[in-house]
Amino acid sequence: MTKSQENQQRACDRFIEHTARIDAILKRLQAACDDHFGTPPEEINWGDTGFVADIVADLELISDRVFKEGEYA
């Protein structure tokens, strides 16, 4: 295996590690979302709403980056 191939293999291995981490993060976020981020629905207030709105904004930036939309178009 050439040095270039070894380097490419290391990059591929690291890429797979990163995508596995993304999968784990997404699963945790989905579980938290399903659980109303730990707040009982009858106790949700505007602070909770702002908290979730901030998360939405961050996720939209990530989505725009991945799909080359918004400011990444």
Secondary structure, 3 states (H helix, E strand, C coil): CCHHHHHHHHHHHHHHHHHHHHHHHHHHHHHHHHCHHHCCHHHCCHHHHHHHHHHHHHHHHHHHHHHCCHHHC
